[in-house]
């Protein structure tokens, strides 16, 4: 039996959807080019690959609240609930929720202020391409710790456990924005509502939890075998590192980059395993008319099993499961590539070798 999630906050985008009237959202089933299982769907580890969005079960009270809010809303924000993973889809996975905001605006707030007992992240990413990779393409108002922030550039927001956050408002969506949230810990999503006040709106005590860039001094450690592979790969991939949380004190590992075009002749990043879980994302920017359309071809290996990814996908690697190498065989549409650690200690990326029985 599925769990019913109570006091859900941002979980699954459900409360945000409460501010958007019927007919303004696009379900995966109704979108042209809806996701199909890849050719590896019958393989041993295919259960760790997610290609679509599955809405979590909600309580009757939340459903009624959502329906009433929809009737009153004048929001014109148009969105697609895109891809997610959570323990109701596969036991043992973290919660991750990814959505496209296409265009529109709203004068209303979505979600209510709340706290929870795990670390969370929220991301907003623009899609203007390599000429302007950091511009958000709109404006989002977000409240953190009772402070009001206006966001106009792509950013990641780290929310430590116990820090109150929300509401948020999609002030203006001019060009497509990728909006996402997730947890750095495993377990059921539960939150507690708090009493909202705007008394400290102008303060900036929590600005330190917003990241707009990468900190090159804190990138994952280099591995000689990876460097050797890249040197001999002849890869003409055009890319831009966008943002990470490696400049935020105490934040877990998370790294984002756009891959715009090109291909790799050989795989990189040798097989390895670590004591913490990891989520990989391969999100193709295929456009609103066919958001689940082909993006190219990525080879991803799990414990010696080859998987070929041709459409947007989230990949969950549980702790101690050997994974990699990876090869971007072909990039036809821009691909947002990211990786994040779940259950890491201290936010340090521990690039470990394969288990002893995997070393030749």
N, C-alpha and C positions, 0 to 999 in steps of 0.2 A: 504494500500500500504506500502511495506517495505521501511524503510529509507535506503538511500545510504550513506555509511560512507566515508567521505573525509579525506585526510591526515591521514591515519589510523595507521601509526606507527606499533606497535606490535599487533594491534587489530586482533584477529582471526588467528594470525600466518601467515597472507597473505603475508606480505612483506618478512618474513623469507622464505616462500616457493618460493619467486621469485628467490632465489639463488640456488634452487634445481631443477635439470632437470626432465622432465616428466618421469614417470615410477619408480621414487625413493620414491614416497609417497604411503601410503596405506589409501584409503578412507574407512570409516566404512562399507559401503555397499559391499566392495570387500573383506573384511576380514572374515575368517572363524569364525563362532560363532558371527555374527553381533548382536548388542543389540536387545533384544526383550522387550516389555513392561512387567512389573511385574504383578503379579496376582491382584495388587491393582489399576490397570490402570483406572478402572471405578469409583473409589471412589472420594469423594468430593475434597480431597486435592491432588490427584495424579498429578495435573498440576505443582506442586512444585518440582517434582522429574524428574531429567534429566539423561538419560542413553546413549546419543549418541552425535554426533557432527553435527551441522547444520551450514554450511558456510554462513556468511552474504553476502548480495548483495554488489558488489563493482562497482565503476564507470568504464566506458569503458577505461578511461585513465589509471587507475591502472591495469586493466586487460591486456592492451597492454604492459605496462611496465613490468609486470610479465612475459608475454610470451617472450619478447625480452631477459630478464635476464636469463630465463631458457635455451634459445638457446646457450648462451655464457658460462654457468656455467660448471665447472668441479668438483663440489661438489659430494661426494659419501655418504653424510649423508642420512640415511634411517629413515623415521619417520611415525607415525600414528597420524593424527589429531583425538583426542580421545573423549573428552566430553567438551561441553561448555554450557553456559547460557548467555543471553543478552536480552535487551528489545525487540528485534525483535522476539524472541522466546516466551517470555511472558512479557507483559508490567509490569513494576515495578521492574524487577529483575536487579541486578548489572551485569556488564560484568565479566565473568570468562572464562578462556580458558586453557585447559589442553591437553598436547601432550606427546607422547612417542618418544624419540630418541633412535633408536636401535643400530646403529653402523655407522662408517664412519668418514670422516674428510672433512675439507674445508679450503682452503687458502683465500677464499673470505669472505667479510663481508655481513651480512644480516641486513636489516633495515637501516634507516638513523637517524641521531640525530634529536630529536624533544623535545617539551615540551607540557604540557597540564595543564588544570585548575582543576585537581583533583589528589588526592593521589593514587598511584598505587603500586603494589608489583610485583616482579618477583621472581620465585623460581626455583632452580635446585636441584634435589634430586637423589642420587645414590641408587642402588638396590642390594648391595653386601650382605645384610642380617645381622643378629645379631652379627656375628663375626667382621664385619667391617662396621657399619651402617653409618659412616660419610664420607667415601671415595666416591667421585663423580663417579669414573669409567671413567674418561676422563678429558678434559680440555676445558674450555669455556673462551673466551676473551670478557669482557664486559666493555663499556665505560660509566662512570657516571660523569656528570659535567665536561667533558673534560679530565677526568683522566682514565687511562688504568688499568684494574684489570684482573689478571689471576686467574681463579677459578678452584680448583681441589678438593674441599670438598663441600658436600651438604650445600646449603646456601639459605637464604631469603634476598632479596634486597628491601629496602623501598625507594620509590621515591616520595618525597613530591611534591606537586603541584608547578609548575614553575621551577623545577630542570631539566635541559637538560640531556638526556640519549640516549644510543645507539651511534654507531652501536654495533653489537655483532658478534662473530665468533665462530663457532663450530670447534675448532682446532682439537679435537680428541674425538671420542665417542668409548670407548673400551667395555663397558658393558652398558645395558639399563639405560637411564637417563630420569626421569620424569621432563618435562619442563612446567612451567605454569606461567600465569600472570593474574592479575585481578585488580579491583577497589574497594576501600573502600567507595565509594559514589555511589548514584544512578544517572542515567541520561545518555544522549547520549555521546558516546566516540568521541571526536574531539581533534586533536592535531595540533601543528604548527611546521613546519620545522625550524631548526636553522642552522647557518653557522658553520660547524665543523672545529675545529683546534686541533692539537695534541701538542700544545705548552706546556700544563700543564700535559702531560701524566704521568710523574713520581711523581706528587704530590699526597698526601693522605688526602686531606681535607674532602673527602666524604666516607672514610673507615668506619666511624661511622654508615653508613646506611646498612652495611652488617652484617648479623647475622648468626653465625654458630652453636649456641648452645641455650639452654634454660637458663633463669635466674630464679633459683628456688625461689628467694625472691619476684618474681612478678607473680607467677602463680595465676589463678582465685581463689577467696575466697572459703574456704571450707564451706560445708553445713553439719550440723550434721546429717540430714536424709540421705544424700549421704554416709557419713562415716559409719553410722550404716548399710546401705544396703551392702556396700562393706565388712564390717566385717563378715556379715552373709551369704555372697554369695558363699563362697567356690570356687571362680573363679581361675582357674589355667592358666589364659591367660599369655602367654609370650609376653612381649612388650618392646619397647624402645622409650622413649621420644626423639625426634630428634632435633627440633628447633622451635623457636618462635621469635617474635619481641619485647618481653617484656624487652629487654635490650637496645632498641633503643629509645632515647628521643623523645617523641611526636608521636610515631608510634601507630597505632590502634592495637587491639587485634587479634592475629593469632597464632595458636598452632598446631604442627604436631607431630604425633607419628606413629610408626609401630607396628601393632599387628601381631605376627608371627603364633601363634597357640593357641588352647584352646577353652573354652566356658564359658558362665555364666549361672548359674542356675536361677538367678533372675535378673530383670531389675534394672538399677541404674539411677541416675540423675532424680529426681522427676519432674513432670510437672511444667513448669514455663513459664513466658512471660516477655518481656522487651520492652522498647520503641525504640530499634534499631533492625535492621534486622540481620540475622545470616545465614551463609552458612555452611553446613556440607558436608564433603566429605568422601566417602567410596570407595577407589580405590583398587581393587584387582590386585595383580601382578600375572597374569595368564600366562604370556609369550607371545612372539610375534606371535606364531602360532594361538593362540586363545585369543587375548587381552581382549575380552568381555566375556570370559568364566566364569563359576561359581567360586565364591570365598568363599562361606560359606552361612551363614544366619544371618541377622541383623534385629531385630524388632525395628521399629521407630514409635512412636506415635505422631499424630498431632491432638490436640483438641479432644482427646478421640478416634481417628480413627487409627486403627492399620495398618501399612504398613510393608511388609516383603521384604527386599532387599537381593537379591542373586547374583547380578552382580554389577559392578562398577556404582556408582551413585553420583550425586551432588544433594543436597537438599537445597532449599531456604525457609527460614522462615521469612516472612514479619514482620515488627514491630507489637507487641501486639498480635500475634497469639500464643496461648498456644501450647507447644510442649514438647516432652519427656513423659515418660521414654524411655530409649534405652536398648536393651539387645543384646549382641553378643552371639547368640544362638550356633553358630558354626563357627570356622575359619578354612577353608580348605586350603586356599592359603594366603600368607601375605597380609594384608590389611593396606593401608595407611589411617589413620583416622585423619581428621583435622576439625577445626572449626575456623571461623573468623567473626568478627563483622563489620557490614556495617552501617555507620551513628552514631557510638559511639562518645561520647564527651570525649576527654582526654585519650582515649585508656584504660580506666578502665572497667573491666568486672563487670557489675552490675547484680549479680545473684538474680533476684527477684522472688517472689512467684507468684502463679497463681492469676488471677483476683479474685476479691471478690466472684463473683458468682460461682467460681470453687472450693472454699474452703468448705469442708464439716464440 
